[in-house]
Structure formats: structure tokens, C-alpha cells
């Protein structure tokens, strides 16, 4: 009796559409009925919306992520519970922040920031599951929508910058631009730098993917905002290193980022030197004075910190730079440094413009250790797309916005959800 022939499976057995393949799960859903549709909508509208008003990122990202979670519940019959090692230290950091409301200058600000962090971490983790469990076609559409959104955002920002902020002035009802309006493009550039490495999941040849990443980074380099430029380059560079070096490289970079986070408050004092201060412009010098004040206050409560969101209400934070602080940097507030004798120049108005230093100041070494564990968990073994997003976010974290700003937390949660979900399987 002859044995039956065993047919060798071909590519059609594993296609998205109907066929003999055992992996086919039925007729694919229409594009308007997939759970990831709200995330695709956010991917298209978020970059151009950030150009017009960066704070629009919070409602866009949060609403679309919530809708995606609800759509997944409708489709799968269960909630997309977050998973991953990073959830524990992130939620632990939020819990520690909530506890710090007991000694924070404003307990309401502390509890609000802690709630935002916990909620967005869980929401981002849930959306990562939504993306991971989507069908191949929906995941491909999501990345193409992201390409469309970044193209629109970069084009809009470039035109606005070239025309003296005419677009951003028009949406604010202004006939002409006003001083300072150009700074609004810096947050938008940071948003696009954070999302740029996600294009590595495009279903095109590897050469085209890297060409698109290079073009996107090059476009961001001509926009305002030094931090965003560095973030864009760092995201592409780290993604490339992990692309070549694999898991071992991503683990090594995760250790570097986590270690850098812990070491940053110890390394910042090395930059507060009179010889560097003498060559720095007033804007950079003001940043150095803010760091000096933050280190001074952090040393008073090294373990517990001053409480979450305490930076905006620290004792002496709204005073002019002290003579002692100026003297440490060798600064005399006259001549080219007369700026620091003016009314309204504060030691720290809202935050230190350094994420590691802010966490050290507000949540002490305990909070900084939890944050470092979260970074280590996010980066350990991360594929190129996730490593690139993490590197870009780390640059912005260390040199730009306040750590707990809702619009930036929402942007990070959205980018992390897409990175984790898209990296889980081949698009």
C-alpha cells in the first residue's frame, strides 16, 4: 500500500485571504471594523495636529487608544490586558509618586501626575496587545497611515517654518507671526522624531525603509529645536545598531540607557563649571543655573525627594538666581550677563529640563531606581523599531520637557504601544 503524498506548503497557504492554509482565520474584517482603526486614525492626524498645537497630542492619543481597547473588547470578547516586564516598575513608579503626595508641596498635583502616569502606562500596554493581535493587513495599514501622518506633519512644519509661522499664526487668528511663536515647532519636531523609527515596519525593501528614515531625520534637522534634531538622529542610529547587532546590542544599549539615567544626577555637576559657563549663551547658562538649584534642593531630601510635581512649587524656585549660585558658575550679573539681574528670571519656574534630575529631585533615589528599571525592561532585547523609539524618547527626556507633562506622556504611551505591538510579529 503506497503512502499518501505529503504536499509541501507554499506561500498561498499562509496568505491573508481564504485558501487551504490552516492559519486562515476566516474572512478578514473590513478596514473600518478593525480594532486598530482608531490607532491608524491617530497615526495620520497626530503629526500635523502637533504642528498646529502640540498639546493636542493628549486628547488625540488618549481618545484613540481608548477606542482601540474598546474595539478589541468587541472583536475578541476579552480585554487586552497589558503584559511585559516594564509594567511593574512603571506602575510602581506611579504608586511611589502617589505616596509622595503625603509630603509634596501640592498633594493634588502629585496625585494627578501619578494617576496620569499609571493610566497612560496601562493604556499604552493594552494598545500594544491590540496591535500585536491584529491581522497582517490591519498592521500593514497602520504603518502606512503612520507614513502618511509623518509626511503631512513634516511638510506642514517645513512650510510653516519657511513662511515665518504663517500657518500656526493663522490657526490662532493672528494676521502676522508674533515673537516666540517659532518655538511651538520644537515640540512637534520631538513628536515626529519619536515616531520616525516606527517606519522600519513598512512592508517595503530594507533599502527603502532606511532611505525613508534618513529622509525623515534630514527633514527634522532643518526644523527648530536642537533636542528634536538629536533625538531624530539618535533614534535612527540606535535602530541601525540593533539592526546590525541584534538582541545582544539592544540589551547592551538598554543597560547604557538605564545606567545613564541613574548616573545623570551625578554627572550634571561636572558640567556646572565656570569655564563652560563663560562660553555659554544666556539660554544655556540659565539652564545651568536651574540645574544648580535642582541639585541644591535634591541634596536636602536625597532618598524620598520633595514629592511628585514638586518642581513647580519648590521653596525659592520663583526667586532670581542667588549670588551663591551665580558665584559657583563665575557669573557677574552685568554686561552680557545682565539678563540674570532682571525681574522674572527665576531659579526654576516649572521643571529642571532634565528628566533624570527631575525624578531625583521629586521622587528621590527610590523613584530614580524604579525609572531605571522601567527603561531597562523596555529596552532589554528590544528589536530595532522599539530600540529606536526608546533612544529618541530618552534624548527628549534628558534635555527638554517636564517628565509628567500629560501631552508628552500620552505621546510616549502611543509611540511605545505601536513599537511594542508592531515589533511582536512581522508586518
N, C-alpha and C positions, 0 to 999 in steps of 0.2 A: 504493500500500500504506500503510495507516494505521499510524502509530507506536503501540506499546502504551502504554496509560495508566500513568503512574507514580503509585503510591499514596502519598499523604502520610502519613508515620508519625504515629501518635498515642501517647498516654501508655502504652497497653497494650503497645506494642512494647518498652518498656523496664521493664516490671514485673518483680518478683522471681520470679513463677511462670512456668509453661510458657506459650508463646504463639509468635506468628510472629517476635518480635523476635530479631535476631541476637545481642544481648547476653546472652540467657539461656544459662546455663552448665550446664543440667541440673537435675534435681530437687534443691531445697535440702536441706541436711543438717538432721536433727532438732536441736533446741536443745541436747540433751545430747551432741552429737557435733561441735560446732563447736570450732575451735582456741581461740577466745576465751572459752570457757566458764569456765576457771579464773579469768580476769580478772574475769568477771561475778560469780563467787562472792566473790572478794576485794572487789569494789566493794560488795557487800551487807554483808559481815561486818566489814570493816576499820574503818569509823567507830564502830560500837558497841563493837567489841573495843578500840579505842584509848581509849574512855571508861573501860573496866574496867581496862586496863593498856596504856599507850602502847607499851611495849617489845614487845608482841605484834605490832606492825606489821612487824617484821623477818621473823619466820618466815612470817607470812601473805603478805606481798608477795613474798618470795623464792620460797617454795614455789609459789605460784600462777603467778608469771612463768615459772618453770622448766617447770611443767606445760604452760603455753601454748606455749612454744617446742617442747617435745616433741610436742605435739598438732599443731602446724603442720608439723613434720617428717613426721608420719604422714600428714597430709592432702595436703600439697603435694609430698612426695617430696624436699624440699630444706630446708636450714636457713635460717631468716630472718636473714641476716647484717645486722648494724647498718649503717646508712648515715646520711649527714648530716655537715655540716661540724663540728659540735660534738664528734664522736667523737675527732678528732685531738687537740685541746687537752685534753680530759678524760683520755684515755689518757696523753697527755704529762705531765699533772699527776700522775697516779698513778705514772708511771715516775720522775719527779723526786722524788716522795715516797719511793719505794723506794730511790733512790740516796742520799737524805738519811739513810738508816739507818746509813750509814758514820760519821756524826758525831752522830747523835741520842743523847740520854741513855739510851734504851732501844731498841735496834735491833729487838727483837721487836714492840713496839708500832708502830713505824714501818712495818715490813713488813706487819703485819696490816692497818693502816689503808690502806696503798697497795693491797693486794690487794682489800680491800672496795670501794674506790673504783673500781678498774678493772673488777672483776667486775660491780658493780651498774650502771656506765655501759654496759657491753656488753650486759648482760641487759635493761636498760631500752630500749636501742636496738633489740634484737632483738624485744622485745614491741611496740614501735611499728610494726615491719613486720608483725607478726602482726595487729594491729588494722587497719592500713591495707589489708591484702589480704583481710580478711574480707568476707563478703557484706553487703548492706544490712540485712537482717533481724537478723543477729547483732550488727552495730554498733548498731542501734537498741536491741536488748535490753540491750546493755552499758550504755548511758546510762540506761535506765530502772532497771536494777539499781543504778546509782550514785545515782540519785534516792532509791530505797528505802533504801539504806545511809545516806545523809546524813540522811534523815528520821528513821530509827531512832536514829542517833548523836546528833543534836541533841535529840531527845525524851528520850533516856536521860540525856544530860548535864544537861538542864534540870531533870528530875525529881530527879536526884542532888543538884544544887546547891540546889534548893528545899527538900529534905528533910535538909539538913546532911550530905551524903555518905553517906546510908544505904545506897545500892546498892553503892558502892565499899567501904564498911566490911563489908557482908555477904559479898562475894566474898572478902574477906581474913580471914573468920572472926571479925570484931570485932562485939561487941554494940552498941557505940556508936562514933561517929567519934572520931578522935584528932587532936591539933593537927598541922597540916601536910598532912593528907590532901586538903584542898581544892585544894592546888597541883597535884595529879595531873590535874585537869581542864584545866590550861593546855596541856599537850602535845596532848591530844585536840582542843581547840579549834583549835590550829595545824594539825593534820591535816585537819580539816574545812574550815578556811579555804583550805588548799592545793587541796583537791579541788573546792571550790564552783564555780569558773569553768567546770568541765567540763560543767555543766548547760546551757551555751549550745548544746550539740549535741543537745538534746532535740528530737524531731520534733513540736513544737507551734508555735503562733504566736509571733512575736518578742516580742509584749507579755507573753505568759505566761512566756516564758523569763526576761525581765528582772524580772518580778514574783517568780519563784521565787528568782532570785539576790538580789534585795533582801530577801526574807523570810529567806533563809538567813543573809545578812550581819547582819540585825537580830537574829536569834536568837543568833548568836555574840557579838554586842555585849553581851548580858546575862550571858554566861558569864565566869568568872575568866580573867585573862590579858590585859594591855594589848597585848602584842605580837600575839597572835592577833586581837584586835579590829582593830588597824591593818592586819594582813595581809588580813583579810577585806574591809575597805573598799578597800584598795589593789588587790586582785585584781579586784573588780567595777568600780572606777573605771577602771583601765587597760584592761580588756576593753571598756568602753564607749568610751573614747577611740579605741581601734583600730577598733572597730565603725564609728565615725563617720569617722575619719581615714584608714583603710585602711593599705596597706603602708608609705606614707611615715611615718605616725605610729608604726608598730611599729619601723621602722628607727631613727627618732629616739629612741624610748624605749630601744631596745637600746643605743644609744651612751651615753645618760644613765646606764643601769644599769652598763655596763662602766666608764665614766669615774668614776662614783661609787665603784665597788669600788677602783679604783686610787687615788682621792683620799682615801678614808676614813682611812687611817693618818695622812695629813697634816692632815685636818680635826679628828680627835679631840682633839689638843692644844688646839684653840681652845675646847673645852668644859671643859677642866680649869682653871677659874678660881675663885679664892676667892669671888667674889661669887655665882657659881652654887652652889658647894659649901655656902655658908651657908644657902641656901634649900632645899637638897635633903634629903629624908628619909634616914635611915641606910642604907636598902637601896640607893638611888640613889648615895649617897656612897660606899658600899663598891664599887659598880660603877666609879665614877670612880677609886678607888684601884687597882683591878685594872687598868684601862686605863693608868694612870700607870706601874705596874710593867711591864706588857707593852711599852710604848713604851721604857722604860728598857732592858730586855733586848734588844728588837729592834734598837736602835741599836748594840748590840755586834756583831751579825752581820747587817748590812743586806742583803747580796746572797744568801747561801746560807741564812740562817736557822739555827735550832737543831735542825732535824730534825722530821719529821712526828710528831705526837702528843707533842712535847716539852713542851707547856704544862703537863702534869700533873707533870712532874719537873724544872722549871727550878730552878736554884740560888736559894735564898731564897724560893721560891714558897710554902712552908708556914710562913714566919715571919709574925709580926704586922706590920702596916703600919709602915714605918720612919719615924722622926722627920722625915727629909728629905721623904718623900712626903707626910706629913701637913702639913708646913710649906708645901709648894708649893700646897696647897689651903686654907691658912689655918685648919687644923683643930687644936684643942687637945683631946686625948682625955680629956675630963672633962665633967661635966654631961650635957647631952643627947647628947654625943659620947663618953661613957664606954664605949660599946659597943666602940670600937676599941682599948681597952686590955685587953679580956677575952681569956682563953685560947681558942684555937680559931678566932679571926678571922684568916684567912690572906690573904696578899697575892694568891695565886692557887692555888686548890686543883685545878682541872681544866682550865679554859679561860677565855679573856678575855670571853666573852659578846658577842663581836663577830667575825663571820666573817672580814671583811677583815683585821682586826688579827691574828686567829689565823693566817691564812695568811701574812701578812707576818712574823709572829714565827717561825713554824716553817719556812717554805719560802722566805723572803726575797722580794726583788723579782722574782726569776725565777718563783717559784711564783705570786705575785700576778698577774703578767703573763699566765701561762697560764690562770689562773682567769678573768681579764677577757676573754680571747679566747673562752673557752668560753661565757661569758654573752652576748657579742656574737653568736656563732654561733647560740645558742639563740633569741635574740630578733630577729635580723635578718629582717625580712619575715614575722614570725610572725602568724598570724591571731588574732582576739580571744581564743579559748579558750586558746591556748598563751601569749599575752602575759599574760593574767590569771593563769594558774598561775605563770608566771615572776615576775611582780610580787609575788604573795603569798609565794612562796618567798624572794624577795630580802629582804622585810621580816623574816621569821623568821631568815634567815641573818645579818642585820646586828645583831640585838638579842637573840638567845635562845640556842639550843642550841649545843653543840660541833659544829664543822664535820664531824667524822668519826664522829659517833655512829651506829652501824650502823642503829638503828631509824629515825632520821631520813633517812639516806642511802637506805634502802630505800623509805621513803615518797616521797621526791623522785623516785626512779627510777620508781616505779609511776605517780605523777601525770604525770611527763614522758612516759612511754610512752603513756598514754591520750591526753594532749593532742596529741602529735605524730601518733599514729595516727588519732584521730578528726578532726583538722583537715585531714588529707590529702585527704579526699573528703567530699561531703555525706552525712550520716547518713540 
